[in-house]
């Protein structure tokens, strides 16, 4: 695939993420609790305040998946390594499941996705492409590792904050956690380098701003 074709694919990725309804390749995760069949089956047991909180937290998670799509698309565009391109593509496909699950859950809770998703996508794409081009493959993979580590920690905090009876949302978050851990391990095996502490801190601060804003908008 030449560079022009790659650019067209990247543009198509952006359009699909921001404007098309995502379709998961895997069934929505669900707990085996009595009466809980799948995502949304226990929505009526939530109070209005609980549903609002769950919707806000899942909106933040959805923004994370929008950014993940942007990052993997940008990193796939930045590398000339076919093996890494395939790895980023596979991870992106799993993140599409997360995107679909969180969007569906938000709709079930009566919430909305972030109005700033195009901004989040553009920012994440620029970062992913910049790291891939300036830092090369090892640093790009290191960025994946650190991103997934921070996301895994972030999801753990959401499991604590979600209403106790919102098992539908929790089931989704648990599976997302497992997938993010796997993505980090895959990047490590592919030759990821450790990021400088200053860059890790900057990533954490940037994520804090994004999650705080996305919680409300």
Rosetta silent file (secondary structure, phi, psi, omega in degrees, C-alpha in Angstrom):
SEQUENCE: XXXXXXXXXXXXXXXXXXXXXXXXXXXXXXXXXXXXXXXXXXXXXXXXXXXXXXXXXXXXXXXXXXXXXXXXXXXXXXXXXXXXXXXXXXXXXXXXXXXXXXXXXXXXXXXXXXXXXXXXXXXXXXXXXXXXXXXXXXXXXXXXXXXXXXXXXXXXXXXXXXXXXXXXXXXXXXXXXXXXXXXXXXXXXXXXXXXXXXXXXXXXXXXXXXXXXXXXX
SCORE:     score description
SCORE:     0.000 S_00000001
   1 L     0.000  126.320 -179.790    0.000    0.000    0.000 S_00000001
   2 L   -80.371  174.119 -173.674    1.479    3.371   -1.020 S_00000001
   3 H   -64.116  -36.657  179.219    1.400    6.489    1.172 S_00000001
   4 H   -63.348  -43.652  177.554   -1.617    7.970   -0.601 S_00000001
   5 H   -62.039  -40.144  179.252   -3.625    4.809   -0.024 S_00000001
   6 H   -63.351  -39.940  178.035   -2.553    4.813    3.624 S_00000001
   7 H   -64.764  -40.843  178.469   -3.721    8.406    4.025 S_00000001
   8 H   -63.285  -41.238  178.156   -7.093    7.537    2.491 S_00000001
   9 H   -63.738  -40.055  179.018   -7.439    4.601    4.908 S_00000001
  10 H   -64.473  -40.553  178.105   -6.576    6.857    7.842 S_00000001
  11 H   -65.143  -39.972  178.167   -9.209    9.370    6.734 S_00000001
  12 H   -64.394  -40.172  176.791  -11.738    6.551    6.391 S_00000001
  13 H   -57.026  -44.520 -178.404  -10.871    5.385    9.915 S_00000001
  14 H   -63.430  -45.648 -179.950  -11.630    8.865   11.239 S_00000001
  15 H   -62.250  -42.766 -179.340  -14.985    9.094    9.459 S_00000001
  16 H   -64.588  -42.488 -177.862  -16.036    5.656   10.663 S_00000001
  17 H   -66.839  -42.487 -172.380  -15.058    6.386   14.260 S_00000001
  18 H   -87.641  -28.142 -170.574  -16.697    9.801   14.467 S_00000001
  19 H  -126.293  -11.500  179.144  -19.783    9.480   12.286 S_00000001
  20 L  -104.326  152.872  177.515  -20.687    5.808   11.749 S_00000001
  21 L   -77.376  122.158 -178.003  -22.303    3.503   14.278 S_00000001
  22 L   -72.723  148.057  178.786  -19.632    1.024   15.425 S_00000001
  23 L  -122.395  124.794 -177.751  -20.360   -2.691   15.257 S_00000001
  24 L   -80.358  145.756  176.419  -18.730   -5.083   17.696 S_00000001
  25 L   -90.451  -11.320  178.296  -17.288   -8.398   16.551 S_00000001
  26 L  -120.162  153.116  178.286  -17.845   -9.861   20.014 S_00000001
  27 L   -64.983  150.395  178.091  -20.985  -10.105   22.110 S_00000001
  28 L   -62.180  129.182  179.298  -21.464   -7.455   24.776 S_00000001
  29 L   -60.536  146.803  176.905  -19.925   -8.701   28.049 S_00000001
  30 L  -149.361  147.476  174.586  -22.374   -9.551   30.815 S_00000001
  31 L   -78.257  157.931 -179.633  -22.194  -10.864   34.347 S_00000001
  32 L   -91.597   21.229  179.397  -23.888  -14.173   35.130 S_00000001
  33 L   -65.907  146.868  179.013  -25.880  -12.599   37.954 S_00000001
  34 L   -56.446  131.047  177.077  -29.550  -13.660   38.123 S_00000001
  35 L    85.606   -4.120  179.395  -31.672  -11.398   35.978 S_00000001
  36 L  -107.269  101.419 -177.180  -28.715   -9.853   34.154 S_00000001
  37 L   -87.191  -43.287 -176.663  -28.812  -11.067   30.565 S_00000001
  38 L  -166.526 -176.136  179.768  -26.661   -8.458   28.856 S_00000001
  39 L   -55.048  130.702  175.849  -25.832   -4.786   28.782 S_00000001
  40 L    95.877  -11.619 -174.595  -28.842   -2.709   29.721 S_00000001
  41 L   -70.339  -19.107 -179.432  -30.863   -5.464   31.424 S_00000001
  42 L  -114.261   18.362 -177.472  -30.608   -3.787   34.835 S_00000001
  43 H   -60.905  -37.912 -176.789  -30.973   -0.149   33.745 S_00000001
  44 H   -68.083  -14.879  179.564  -34.409    0.184   35.320 S_00000001
  45 H   -84.598   -4.732 -179.654  -32.955   -0.679   38.738 S_00000001
  46 L   -90.606  141.027  173.493  -30.824    2.469   38.695 S_00000001
  47 L   -73.219  163.629  178.349  -32.035    5.727   40.207 S_00000001
  48 H   -55.330  -39.341  179.908  -31.899    8.827   37.975 S_00000001
  49 H   -67.442  -39.442  179.168  -28.752    9.987   39.772 S_00000001
  50 H   -67.375  -41.894  178.886  -27.105    6.575   39.370 S_00000001
  51 H   -63.656  -37.792  178.430  -27.995    6.401   35.684 S_00000001
  52 H   -65.536  -42.747  178.691  -26.555    9.883   35.180 S_00000001
  53 H   -64.119  -47.360  179.500  -23.311    8.924   36.921 S_00000001
  54 H   -60.458  -41.518  179.621  -22.982    5.692   34.950 S_00000001
  55 H   -62.674  -39.596  179.687  -23.704    7.554   31.713 S_00000001
  56 H   -67.655  -42.547  179.849  -21.010   10.128   32.471 S_00000001
  57 H   -66.951  -40.212  178.541  -18.422    7.483   33.326 S_00000001
  58 H   -70.744  -28.087  174.548  -19.216    5.451   30.237 S_00000001
  59 H   -65.319  -41.617  176.677  -18.999    8.632   28.151 S_00000001
  60 H   -61.083  -42.829  178.648  -15.454    9.113   29.459 S_00000001
  61 H   -64.379  -37.237  178.181  -14.682    5.497   28.542 S_00000001
  62 H   -64.055  -41.509  177.046  -16.142    6.059   25.079 S_00000001
  63 H   -60.171  -39.763  177.226  -13.862    9.072   24.600 S_00000001
  64 H   -59.708  -36.881  179.369  -10.936    6.848   25.534 S_00000001
  65 H   -74.730  -33.132  173.347  -11.921    4.458   22.770 S_00000001
  66 H   -60.883  -44.496  179.015  -12.256    7.296   20.260 S_00000001
  67 H   -65.912  -37.043  179.221   -8.708    8.306   21.167 S_00000001
  68 H   -62.885  -41.540  177.327   -7.537    4.695   20.917 S_00000001
  69 H   -60.915  -41.957  179.977   -8.870    4.487   17.362 S_00000001
  70 H   -65.514  -44.905 -178.775   -7.020    7.689   16.500 S_00000001
  71 H   -61.343  -49.363 -177.711   -3.772    6.565   18.107 S_00000001
  72 H   -66.719  -36.300  177.165   -3.681    3.175   16.398 S_00000001
  73 H   -64.473  -43.480 -179.772   -4.637    4.673   13.038 S_00000001
  74 H   -66.972  -41.940 -179.258   -1.876    7.277   13.335 S_00000001
  75 H   -68.538  -33.469  176.526    0.727    4.772   14.492 S_00000001
  76 H   -66.124  -36.097  179.017   -0.211    2.431   11.656 S_00000001
  77 H   -72.640  -32.957 -173.928    0.300    5.316    9.234 S_00000001
  78 H   -78.287  -28.052 -176.129    3.619    6.335   10.795 S_00000001
  79 L   -91.993  150.068  174.326    5.368    2.948   10.697 S_00000001
  80 L  -103.999    6.822 -177.887    6.775    1.195    7.640 S_00000001
  81 L   -88.726  110.557 -178.194    6.887   -2.155    9.433 S_00000001
  82 H   -58.157  -36.007 -179.835    4.162   -4.454    7.994 S_00000001
  83 H   -64.679  -42.497  178.642    4.173   -6.619   11.136 S_00000001
  84 H   -69.864  -36.749  177.183    3.539   -3.628   13.367 S_00000001
  85 H   -59.061  -42.068  178.901    0.888   -2.310   11.004 S_00000001
  86 H   -66.771  -38.727  179.398   -0.936   -5.627   11.360 S_00000001
  87 H   -65.554  -44.142  178.529   -0.551   -5.540   15.162 S_00000001
  88 H   -64.523  -36.758  178.896   -1.942   -2.006   15.394 S_00000001
  89 H   -65.005  -43.445  179.910   -4.809   -2.994   13.098 S_00000001
  90 H   -64.040  -42.365  179.073   -5.716   -6.002   15.258 S_00000001
  91 H   -64.958  -39.049  178.886   -5.651   -3.914   18.430 S_00000001
  92 H   -61.430  -38.238  179.576   -7.789   -1.277   16.749 S_00000001
  93 H   -65.208  -37.293  175.738  -10.395   -3.888   15.875 S_00000001
  94 H   -68.274  -37.156  177.810  -10.670   -4.922   19.525 S_00000001
  95 H   -66.479  -26.598  176.135  -10.957   -1.264   20.498 S_00000001
  96 H   -64.685  -36.233  173.938  -13.849   -1.016   18.031 S_00000001
  97 H   -58.231  -47.021  179.437  -15.666   -3.553   20.200 S_00000001
  98 H   -59.955  -41.954 -179.968  -15.103   -1.267   23.184 S_00000001
  99 H   -60.207  -45.250 -179.698  -16.351    1.699   21.172 S_00000001
 100 H   -66.860  -44.959 -178.834  -19.556   -0.139   20.260 S_00000001
 101 H   -60.768  -47.330 -176.872  -20.145   -1.493   23.775 S_00000001
 102 H   -68.350  -38.282  179.271  -19.702    1.869   25.478 S_00000001
 103 H   -64.652  -43.114  178.701  -21.813    3.741   22.925 S_00000001
 104 H   -63.208  -41.983 -179.404  -24.658    1.263   23.264 S_00000001
 105 H   -65.415  -39.354  177.218  -24.484    1.405   27.029 S_00000001
 106 H   -59.906  -43.820  179.390  -24.563    5.221   27.002 S_00000001
 107 H   -63.166  -40.581  178.740  -27.698    5.117   24.851 S_00000001
 108 H   -62.988  -32.908 -178.534  -29.318    2.619   27.213 S_00000001
 109 L   -85.279   -1.144  178.717  -28.604    4.939   30.127 S_00000001
 110 L    78.559   19.409 -179.240  -30.168    7.886   28.316 S_00000001
 111 L   -99.622 -165.028  179.819  -26.872    9.737   28.003 S_00000001
 112 L  -141.343  153.676  175.523  -24.867   11.100   25.105 S_00000001
 113 L   -75.224  166.334 -176.243  -21.367   10.700   23.752 S_00000001
 114 L   -63.667  134.880  176.872  -18.945   13.609   24.077 S_00000001
 115 L   -71.793  -12.737 -177.212  -19.706   16.585   21.847 S_00000001
 116 L  -100.815   16.510 -176.934  -15.954   17.127   21.562 S_00000001
 117 H   -55.144  -40.267  177.339  -15.119   13.755   20.005 S_00000001
 118 H   -59.920  -36.805  177.980  -13.711   15.299   16.786 S_00000001
 119 H   -67.415  -44.917  179.198  -11.321   17.358   18.924 S_00000001
 120 H   -60.825  -43.259 -178.221  -10.267   14.338   20.999 S_00000001
 121 H   -63.317  -47.218 -177.914   -9.702   12.305   17.833 S_00000001
 122 H   -60.864  -43.330 -179.415   -7.628   15.010   16.130 S_00000001
 123 H   -64.760  -44.169 -179.249   -5.450   15.512   19.201 S_00000001
 124 H   -66.599  -38.427  179.430   -4.837   11.798   19.722 S_00000001
 125 H   -63.461  -44.434 -179.658   -4.060   11.278   16.038 S_00000001
 126 H   -61.471  -42.014  179.436   -1.499   14.096   16.061 S_00000001
 127 H   -65.575  -47.421 -178.679    0.190   12.672   19.156 S_00000001
 128 H   -61.774  -41.619 -179.613    0.248    9.121   17.810 S_00000001
 129 H   -69.800  -41.002  179.924    1.645   10.173   14.450 S_00000001
 130 H   -62.798  -44.662  178.623    4.224   12.462   16.021 S_00000001
 131 H   -63.710  -41.412 -179.056    5.484    9.780   18.393 S_00000001
 132 H   -65.244  -37.371 -178.025    5.612    7.239   15.574 S_00000001
 133 H   -82.145  -42.895 -175.986    7.568    9.492   13.243 S_00000001
 134 H   -81.840  -36.249 -176.002    9.906   11.179   15.725 S_00000001
 135 L   -98.361   -8.863 -178.831   10.467    8.293   18.102 S_00000001
 136 H    68.522 -174.137 -169.357   10.289    5.439   15.613 S_00000001
 137 H   -63.559  -42.134 -176.131    8.758    2.017   16.288 S_00000001
 138 H   -62.596  -43.210  179.543   10.253    1.261   19.714 S_00000001
 139 H   -71.880  -35.765  177.587    9.041    4.531   21.222 S_00000001
 140 H   -60.915  -43.351  177.202    5.703    4.215   19.463 S_00000001
 141 H   -67.399  -36.930  176.257    5.233    0.808   21.070 S_00000001
 142 H   -62.561  -35.386  176.558    6.361    2.231   24.400 S_00000001
 143 H   -64.055  -39.452  176.429    3.649    4.845   24.039 S_00000001
 144 H   -61.227  -46.385 -178.628    1.118    2.041   23.578 S_00000001
 145 H   -58.360  -50.532 -177.233    2.350    0.319   26.739 S_00000001
 146 H   -66.795  -39.198  177.666    2.126    3.453   28.875 S_00000001
 147 H   -60.310  -47.298 -177.707   -1.229    4.464   27.398 S_00000001
 148 H   -67.398  -34.051  176.579   -2.725    1.043   28.108 S_00000001
 149 H   -63.873  -44.214 -179.885   -1.305    1.022   31.632 S_00000001
 150 H   -67.992  -38.075  177.795   -2.888    4.376   32.375 S_00000001
 151 H   -65.262  -41.608  179.421   -6.174    3.309   30.797 S_00000001
 152 H   -60.625  -42.064  178.117   -6.204    0.096   32.845 S_00000001
 153 H   -65.847  -40.656  179.099   -5.723    2.127   36.031 S_00000001
 154 H   -62.992  -42.821  178.562   -8.410    4.558   34.939 S_00000001
 155 H   -65.576  -35.930  177.334  -10.875    1.719   34.290 S_00000001
 156 H   -60.833  -39.666  178.865  -10.121    0.261   37.723 S_00000001
 157 H   -66.839  -32.755  178.392  -11.160    3.566   39.290 S_00000001
 158 H   -69.913  -33.875  176.718  -14.410    3.466   37.305 S_00000001
 159 H   -61.581  -32.103  178.359  -15.211    0.023   38.643 S_00000001
 160 H   -77.625  -31.185 -175.064  -15.087    1.554   42.114 S_00000001
 161 H   -88.324  -25.623  179.539  -17.175    4.587   41.147 S_00000001
 162 L   -62.391  144.308  177.100  -19.920    2.872   39.152 S_00000001
 163 L   -53.147  141.029 -175.110  -23.125    2.211   41.134 S_00000001
 164 L   -56.660  -33.253 -176.416  -22.965   -1.174   42.853 S_00000001
 165 L   -92.841    5.622  177.389  -26.055   -2.451   41.012 S_00000001
 166 L   -91.380   67.531 -177.933  -24.900   -1.364   37.553 S_00000001
 167 H   -69.018  -23.981  179.391  -23.483   -4.767   36.694 S_00000001
 168 H   -65.480  -48.215  178.546  -24.067   -4.180   32.972 S_00000001
 169 H   -66.095  -40.160 -178.568  -21.609   -1.287   32.827 S_00000001
 170 H   -63.743  -37.761  179.450  -19.176   -3.067   35.120 S_00000001
 171 H   -61.981  -39.667  178.375  -19.110   -6.160   32.904 S_00000001
 172 H   -65.018  -45.943 -177.797  -18.103   -4.011   29.942 S_00000001
 173 H   -63.672  -39.801  179.366  -15.378   -2.238   31.915 S_00000001
 174 H   -60.642  -45.007 -179.956  -13.948   -5.530   33.211 S_00000001
 175 H   -68.356  -37.115  176.283  -13.556   -6.907   29.679 S_00000001
 176 H   -60.073  -42.568  177.594  -12.086   -3.643   28.479 S_00000001
 177 H   -56.580  -47.248 -178.589   -9.501   -3.881   31.258 S_00000001
 178 H   -60.365  -42.687 -179.435   -8.495   -7.365   30.163 S_00000001
 179 H   -66.497  -40.190 -178.961   -8.077   -6.274   26.556 S_00000001
 180 H   -65.091  -40.122  177.135   -5.992   -3.211   27.467 S_00000001
 181 H   -60.526  -41.958  179.816   -3.634   -5.344   29.551 S_00000001
 182 H   -64.544  -40.009  179.154   -3.226   -7.706   26.593 S_00000001
 183 H   -62.821  -39.729  178.284   -2.474   -4.818   24.228 S_00000001
 184 H   -65.341  -42.498  179.105    0.265   -3.587   26.560 S_00000001
 185 H   -64.488  -39.360  178.147    1.782   -7.058   26.786 S_00000001
 186 H   -62.837  -40.900  179.721    1.706   -7.419   22.997 S_00000001
 187 H   -67.002  -37.342  177.467    3.517   -4.089   22.607 S_00000001
 188 H   -63.301  -44.075  179.859    6.167   -5.145   25.122 S_00000001
 189 H   -66.422  -26.136 -178.473    6.797   -8.370   23.246 S_00000001
 190 L   -82.300   -3.376  176.060    7.078   -6.415   19.993 S_00000001
 191 L   107.932   30.027  179.765   10.013   -4.395   21.364 S_00000001
 192 L   -64.556  143.093  174.886    8.576   -1.405   23.205 S_00000001
 193 L  -101.898  155.575 -179.883   11.027    0.953   24.850 S_00000001
 194 L   -73.896  134.785  179.217   10.445    2.624   28.226 S_00000001
 195 L   -79.558  150.434  173.735    9.180    6.190   27.974 S_00000001
 196 L   -61.164  146.311 -177.329   10.933    9.047   29.795 S_00000001
 197 H   -59.637  -35.778  179.896    9.223    9.890   33.087 S_00000001
 198 H   -60.977  -38.763  179.412    8.516   13.436   31.894 S_00000001
 199 H   -70.093  -38.021  177.232    6.517   12.082   28.962 S_00000001
 200 H   -62.054  -42.223  179.949    4.586    9.715   31.229 S_00000001
 201 H   -64.570  -42.026  178.210    3.693   12.630   33.502 S_00000001
 202 H   -62.478  -41.472  177.845    2.601   14.748   30.544 S_00000001
 203 H   -61.266  -42.010 -179.306    0.414   11.893   29.285 S_00000001
 204 H   -64.656  -42.623  179.822   -1.188   11.559   32.711 S_00000001
 205 H   -66.239  -41.395  178.824   -1.914   15.288   32.965 S_00000001
 206 H   -63.158  -42.660  178.996   -3.370   15.376   29.463 S_00000001
 207 H   -63.505  -36.610  179.855   -5.588   12.391   30.229 S_00000001
 208 H   -63.444  -43.533  178.250   -6.805   14.081   33.409 S_00000001
 209 H   -62.413  -46.082 -178.076   -7.925   17.151   31.473 S_00000001
 210 H   -61.773  -48.085 -176.882   -9.656   15.016   28.857 S_00000001
 211 H   -67.666  -34.108  178.589  -11.515   12.802   31.324 S_00000001
 212 H   -66.699  -44.813  179.767  -12.611   15.765   33.442 S_00000001
 213 H   -68.580  -44.753 -177.127  -14.037   17.637   30.460 S_00000001
 214 H   -65.037  -26.188  178.413  -15.590   14.531   28.885 S_00000001
 215 H   -59.681  -30.035 -175.348  -17.367   13.687   32.143 S_00000001
 216 H  -109.357  -29.066 -172.803  -19.556   16.762   31.582 S_00000001
 217 L  -119.036    0.000    0.000  -19.450   17.520   27.842 S_00000001
